[in-house]
Each structure stands twice: as C-alpha cells, then as structure tokens.
Amino acid sequence: MLEVKVCESIDQISREEWNALCGTDYPFLRHEFLQALERSGCVSASTGWQPLHLRLEQEGNLVGVMPLYLKNHSYGEYVFDWAWADAYSRHGLDYYPKLLTAIPFTPSQGPRFGISIPLEQAIPAIAQAIRVLCERFQTSSWHGLFTESITKDHFSSCGMLPRLGTQYHWHNEGYENFDDFLSRFASRKRKNLKKERQKIREQGIEIRVVEGSNIHDGLLEEFYRCYQLTYLKRGQRGYLNLDFFRLIRNTLPQHLMMVVAETREKTVAVALSFKSSNTLYGRYWGSLDEYENLHFEACYYRGIEYCIEQGLRWFDPGAQGEHKIQRGFKPIETWSVHWIEEPGFRQGIRQFLTDETRLMRQRMLHLSEGLPFKADNSSGKADPKY
C-alpha cells in the first residue's frame, strides 16, 4: 500500500531525500532549483503557484516525490489551455483553480517525479491521489506538462488524456566542429547562415562563454538587466527575479553556461543556459538594444558550438520558434497529460485532443520539409530518440 501526503513547501522534504529519488543530472527537477523558485518568491500562493508537492510513502519509507502546484491562472506553463478555460467560463463553470505538475516557467521535457518503485505501481497510486486532490481542493483538472513519453503512456492507461506538442531540438551526430555541422547543409542554406554569423563581426560584437561560479555578481546583474528589459519591450515583466538567479548561481553552478555579447567592453546581450551530462537547455535571453542576428548567434549557434566542443548530444533551445528549423533544429514530440474532472468536458476535450494530435503530426511532417540538410544526408532524418 502506498500513502500519499501533500507538502506545502519543498523544504518539507529534505534535499538529500528529494535528490536521491530524482537524481542530480536533470537540473530542473533538483531540489535546489525548485527551492530557489520558492525562496525567491517567484513561486508562491501570491503569484498563483501554491506548492502542494506529493510524497509517496510505503511502510513509512519515502519512495516517491512529485512537484505539484495549485494554480489560479495559466501563465508560465507553455502548454496552452486558455481555450479550455474560456469554454468552462461560457458554460458558467470555474476552470480555476487547477492542479499542475510542471517545472514553473520551464518548457523543457524531462522527468516530472522521482520514484524508487516500479512505474506500474507508482503511477496508478499518483493518478488516484490526483483525483482525490481535485475533489479536496475543488479544482477542475490536473495537468502534467512536458513529461517523458513513457510516463505519458502509463498515465494514459490510468485514464489521463495525452496531448501532443512540438519543439525544435538539435542533435549532435558526432560533428567535429561547427563547420562540419554546416557541411551537411544545402549550399544556399549554408551561405545564409554564414552571412548571419559574419554580421556579428561586422557590428563589432565579441562573444564569450562564462560558466558556473565564474558568473560573478556584476555579470549576473548585467544579465538580469538585459533579461528584464527584453520583457519590458513587450509590455511585460519577466517571471523570475534577481534573487532566483543568485540562488541558482550559488547552489547549481555546475549546471550553468552563459553566452555574453560585448561591444567595447560593454555587455549588450546575454543568454543563460542550463546543462546536464548530455543536454544543453537554452533558457533565458536579454539584450539592451537590437543587433542584427545577435539572438541567433547567442541563443543558437554558440550553443551548438558548445555542444560540439563539450560532447553534448542534445540542444533544447526553448519553446516555440519555427525559424529554428532552417538552422538545423528538428521538430520533436513533446507530451503532456491531463485529467478533467467534469465528465462532459472530459469527453469533449478527449475528442479535441484526438483531432489536434492528427493535425500536429501533419504539421511536424510539413515542418521537417524545411530542414536545411542535403537531401541525401542522414541529418535530415528523424532521430530514433524521439
């Protein structure tokens, strides 16, 4: 028998216990990352992210943990359900609050819980606990975002509804250097990309990579100024504050890589990424002004170079952006799973997702036709990982 308990703070589970179950390679599920979100105030009941993390116990022993939040909005999720909320409203029903298992503000696919028992045993218990919690907190639904495919399959067998999405990721096929990667491009596409990179030099921009504990306070403050200014240009504010970035710099330096763009010793743009043992995750970007092609250089090309130099296999540059296709990023499947409490809406959303999945697969095939690789090159083929 498994017993499920709710924790209203990540600190109610020790770092050692959490990381022993979740591992320490995937940075976003680490206790330190989730703790930084809470301690900085970016995640709290007041920001619409009330922690309700699950702990699974068997005979008094901790055998599983899963991040869980009570949400009263859908911001910072990147799997869009605004239309579902609108449909509820038009029928006089409340869509919020809802329950959410996700990494806040982080659309990166990966593990969403840690367990020491078989999935076949854990996921039915989690699914049952989710239904109980939906009733307890009077929520409309539960959503598990950017989960692994195998997890999606197990939740689907418990009655949860799977939803297909897509992102654009780069795969390292044993390239010796960036020019080797470019050699797989069709001629015209290769020339266009080289012109984009040449434009950076013509603007007098120097690029350097800074890692881990070498990201000093001054540089972190320059990054944060760029990050917030980029949001303000769109009339918004970034979800994350400077305290959060300081905390992760102090607690997770081994996972951090920063691309810094400078002119005459002045920092003009910064891209901050995370990394695991085999993947680079592009996460946060900002610039003080508009520079031609600088976003492509800092957020894509330098990331690809870094992966090749460091022997990383994958580069996840972040959500959305079909312009990544022509730069060698392939469309890949992403998955979420959903539990809808109201039976009528559950059936309607089930049919919607069936139709959406068919259209999404068609779209991914169409997008693949825009890849820049030569027709006879294996780089243009779907990777078996996905």
C-alpha positions in Angstrom: 0.0 0.0 0.0 1.2 3.5 -0.9 0.3 6.5 1.2 0.3 10.0 -0.5 1.0 13.1 1.5 0.9 16.8 0.5 3.8 19.2 1.3 3.1 23.0 1.1 6.8 23.7 0.7 9.8 21.9 -1.0 11.6 22.4 2.3 9.2 19.9 3.9 11.3 17.3 2.0 15.0 17.3 2.6 17.4 18.0 -0.3 19.1 14.6 0.2 15.8 12.7 0.1 14.4 14.5 -2.9 17.6 14.3 -5.0 18.2 10.7 -4.1 14.9 9.9 -5.8 15.0 12.4 -8.6 18.7 12.3 -9.4 21.0 15.3 -9.9 21.7 15.3 -13.6 18.5 16.9 -14.9 18.8 20.3 -13.4 15.2 21.4 -13.3 13.9 18.7 -11.0 16.7 19.1 -8.5 15.6 20.2 -5.0 17.9 23.3 -5.3 16.1 24.6 -8.4 12.6 24.2 -7.0 13.8 25.6 -3.7 15.2 28.7 -5.4 11.9 29.3 -7.0 10.1 29.3 -3.7 12.7 31.1 -1.6 13.0 33.9 -4.1 9.2 34.4 -4.0 8.8 33.6 -7.7 6.6 30.6 -6.8 4.1 31.1 -4.0 0.4 31.3 -3.4 0.6 35.1 -4.0 2.0 34.5 -7.6 -0.6 31.8 -8.4 1.8 28.9 -7.8 0.9 27.4 -4.4 3.2 24.4 -3.8 1.4 21.1 -2.9 4.3 18.7 -3.6 3.5 15.0 -3.3 5.4 12.5 -1.3 4.7 8.8 -1.6 5.4 6.5 1.4 5.5 2.8 1.6 5.5 1.3 5.1 6.8 4.6 6.4 9.6 4.9 3.9 9.8 7.7 1.3 9.6 6.0 -2.2 8.5 8.9 -4.4 8.1 12.7 -4.8 6.4 14.8 -7.4 6.2 18.6 -7.8 2.6 19.8 -7.7 1.1 23.3 -7.7 -2.4 24.8 -7.1 -2.8 27.4 -10.0 -5.3 30.2 -10.4 -4.1 31.1 -13.9 -2.3 29.5 -16.8 0.7 31.8 -17.1 4.3 30.4 -17.2 3.2 27.0 -18.4 3.7 26.9 -22.3 1.1 24.2 -22.9 -1.8 26.5 -23.7 -5.3 25.7 -22.2 -6.8 29.2 -22.4 -9.5 27.9 -24.8 -10.4 25.2 -22.3 -10.7 27.9 -19.5 -12.9 30.0 -21.9 -15.2 27.1 -22.6 -15.7 26.5 -18.9 -16.5 30.2 -18.4 -19.0 30.2 -21.2 -20.8 27.3 -19.5 -20.9 29.0 -16.2 -18.2 26.8 -14.6 -14.9 27.6 -12.9 -11.7 26.3 -14.6 -9.5 27.8 -11.9 -8.1 26.7 -9.6 -6.5 23.7 -11.2 -3.6 21.4 -10.2 -0.4 21.3 -12.1 2.7 19.1 -12.2 5.4 21.0 -14.1 8.6 22.9 -13.6 7.5 26.5 -13.3 8.4 28.7 -16.2 10.4 25.9 -17.8 9.1 24.3 -21.0 11.8 21.6 -21.1 10.8 18.0 -21.5 12.1 15.6 -18.8 11.3 13.6 -15.7 8.4 15.0 -13.6 8.8 12.9 -10.5 11.3 10.6 -8.7 10.5 7.1 -7.5 12.3 4.1 -6.2 9.5 1.6 -7.1 8.2 0.4 -10.5 6.2 2.8 -12.6 3.4 0.2 -12.9 3.0 0.5 -9.1 3.6 4.2 -8.6 1.6 5.9 -11.4 -1.8 4.3 -10.6 -1.3 5.5 -7.0 -0.4 9.0 -8.2 -3.4 9.1 -10.6 -5.7 8.1 -7.8 -4.2 10.7 -5.5 -4.7 13.3 -8.1 -8.4 12.6 -8.4 -8.7 12.7 -4.6 -6.9 16.1 -4.5 -9.0 17.5 -7.3 -12.0 16.9 -5.1 -10.3 18.1 -1.9 -9.2 21.4 -3.4 -12.3 21.8 -5.7 -10.3 22.0 -8.8 -11.4 21.5 -12.4 -8.5 19.5 -13.5 -4.9 18.3 -13.2 -2.2 18.8 -15.9 1.3 17.2 -16.2 3.4 19.2 -18.6 6.4 18.3 -20.7 6.6 14.8 -19.3 8.6 11.9 -20.7 6.9 9.6 -23.3 7.0 6.5 -21.1 5.4 8.5 -18.3 2.7 9.7 -20.7 1.9 6.1 -21.7 1.5 5.0 -18.0 -0.8 7.9 -17.2 -2.8 7.3 -20.3 -3.5 3.8 -19.2 -4.9 5.3 -15.9 -7.5 7.4 -17.9 -5.5 10.6 -18.2 -5.6 12.4 -21.6 -2.4 12.7 -23.6 -1.6 15.9 -25.5 1.0 16.1 -28.3 3.0 19.3 -28.8 6.2 20.0 -30.7 9.5 21.8 -30.1 12.7 22.1 -32.2 15.8 20.4 -30.9 19.4 19.9 -32.2 21.1 16.5 -32.3 24.9 16.1 -32.2 25.7 13.5 -34.8 29.3 13.3 -33.9 30.3 16.6 -35.5 34.0 17.6 -35.3 33.2 21.3 -35.3 30.7 23.9 -36.4 32.0 23.8 -40.0 31.5 20.0 -40.0 27.9 20.6 -39.0 27.4 23.2 -41.7 28.9 20.9 -44.3 25.7 18.8 -44.0 23.6 21.9 -45.2 22.4 22.5 -48.7 24.7 25.2 -50.3 22.2 28.1 -50.2 21.2 27.4 -46.6 24.9 27.2 -45.6 25.7 30.5 -47.2 22.8 32.2 -45.5 23.9 31.0 -42.0 27.5 32.1 -42.6 26.2 35.6 -43.6 24.3 35.7 -40.3 27.4 34.9 -38.3 29.6 37.4 -40.3 27.1 40.1 -39.4 28.0 39.8 -35.8 31.7 40.5 -36.5 30.7 43.5 -38.7 28.8 45.0 -35.9 31.9 44.8 -33.6 30.4 42.3 -31.3 32.6 40.0 -29.3 31.2 36.7 -27.9 32.5 34.8 -24.9 31.3 31.9 -22.8 31.3 32.0 -19.0 30.5 29.0 -16.9 29.4 28.2 -13.3 31.0 30.0 -10.4 32.8 32.3 -12.9 29.4 34.1 -13.4 30.2 36.8 -10.8 27.7 39.2 -9.3 28.3 42.0 -11.7 27.8 39.8 -14.7 24.7 38.3 -13.2 23.3 41.8 -12.7 24.1 42.8 -16.3 22.3 39.6 -17.5 19.3 40.4 -15.3 19.1 44.0 -16.7 19.1 42.6 -20.3 16.5 39.9 -19.3 14.0 42.3 -17.8 14.5 45.0 -20.5 13.6 42.4 -23.2 10.4 41.6 -21.4 9.6 45.3 -20.8 9.9 46.0 -24.6 6.8 43.8 -24.9 5.0 45.5 -22.1 5.6 42.6 -19.6 7.9 41.7 -16.7 10.0 38.5 -16.5 8.6 35.9 -14.2 11.9 35.5 -12.4 13.7 37.9 -10.1 17.4 38.6 -9.4 17.3 36.6 -6.1 16.3 33.5 -8.0 19.3 33.8 -10.4 21.7 34.4 -7.5 20.4 31.4 -5.7 20.9 29.0 -8.6 24.3 30.5 -9.3 25.3 29.7 -5.7 23.7 26.3 -5.5 23.8 24.9 -9.1 26.9 26.5 -10.7 27.8 23.2 -12.4 24.7 23.4 -14.5 25.1 26.9 -15.8 26.5 28.3 -19.0 26.3 31.9 -20.1 26.9 33.4 -23.5 27.9 37.1 -23.2 27.9 39.6 -26.1 30.0 42.7 -25.7 31.0 45.8 -27.6 34.0 47.9 -26.4 33.9 46.1 -23.0 30.2 46.8 -22.6 27.8 43.9 -22.2 24.9 44.3 -24.7 23.2 40.9 -24.5 23.3 37.7 -22.5 21.9 34.2 -23.0 21.8 31.9 -19.9 21.6 28.2 -20.3 21.5 25.1 -18.2 23.2 21.8 -18.9 23.1 18.2 -17.9 25.6 15.4 -18.7 24.3 15.2 -22.3 22.0 18.1 -23.0 22.2 21.9 -23.2 19.0 23.8 -22.3 18.7 27.3 -23.6 16.5 29.2 -21.1 16.9 33.0 -20.6 17.8 35.7 -23.1 18.0 39.5 -23.0 19.6 42.4 -24.8 20.0 46.2 -24.3 19.4 47.1 -27.9 18.6 45.5 -31.3 21.5 44.0 -33.1 21.1 42.1 -36.4 21.2 38.3 -35.9 22.6 38.6 -32.4 19.8 36.4 -31.0 20.6 33.7 -33.4 24.3 33.8 -32.6 23.9 33.9 -28.8 21.0 31.5 -28.4 21.6 29.0 -31.2 24.9 29.0 -32.9 27.1 29.4 -29.8 25.0 26.7 -28.1 25.6 24.3 -31.0 29.4 25.1 -30.9 29.4 24.5 -27.1 27.6 21.1 -27.5 30.2 20.0 -30.1 33.1 21.1 -28.0 31.8 19.5 -24.8 30.5 16.4 -26.4 26.8 17.0 -25.5 24.3 15.1 -27.6 21.3 17.3 -27.5 20.4 21.0 -27.5 17.0 22.1 -26.4 16.9 25.9 -27.2 13.5 26.6 -25.6 9.8 26.7 -26.7 8.3 27.8 -30.0 10.1 29.4 -32.9 9.7 27.8 -36.3 12.7 29.8 -37.5 14.9 27.2 -35.7 14.0 24.7 -38.4 16.1 26.3 -41.1 19.0 26.5 -38.7 19.2 22.7 -38.2 16.8 22.1 -35.2 14.4 19.2 -35.9 10.7 19.1 -34.8 10.3 16.6 -32.0 7.4 15.4 -30.0 6.6 16.8 -26.6 3.8 15.4 -24.3 1.6 16.5 -21.5 -1.2 14.5 -19.7 -4.5 15.8 -18.4 -7.2 14.8 -16.0 -10.6 16.7 -16.5 -13.0 16.3 -13.6 -16.3 17.1 -15.3 -17.3 14.1 -17.4 -18.9 16.1 -20.3 -15.9 18.3 -20.7 -13.5 15.3 -20.3 -15.2 13.7 -23.3 -15.2 16.9 -25.3 -11.5 17.6 -24.6 -10.7 13.9 -25.5 -12.2 14.4 -28.9 -10.4 17.8 -29.3 -7.1 16.1 -28.5 -7.6 13.3 -31.0 -8.2 15.9 -33.7 -5.3 18.1 -32.5 -2.9 15.1 -32.5 -3.7 14.3 -36.1 -3.1 17.9 -37.2 0.1 18.2 -35.1 1.6 15.1 -36.7 0.8 16.5 -40.2 2.4 19.9 -39.1 5.5 18.2 -37.9 5.9 16.4 -41.2 5.5 19.6 -43.1 8.0 21.4 -40.8 10.6 18.7 -41.4 10.5 19.6 -45.1 12.1 22.9 -44.2 15.2 21.4 -42.6 18.4 22.8 -44.3 20.2 19.5 -44.7 21.2 18.0 -48.1 18.6 15.6 -49.4 21.0 12.6 -49.2 22.2 13.4 -45.6 21.1 11.5 -42.6 21.0 14.7 -40.5 17.6 15.4 -42.1 16.0 12.2 -40.8 14.0 11.8 -37.6 16.2 10.8 -34.7 15.2 7.5 -33.0 15.3 9.2 -29.6 12.1 10.9 -30.5 
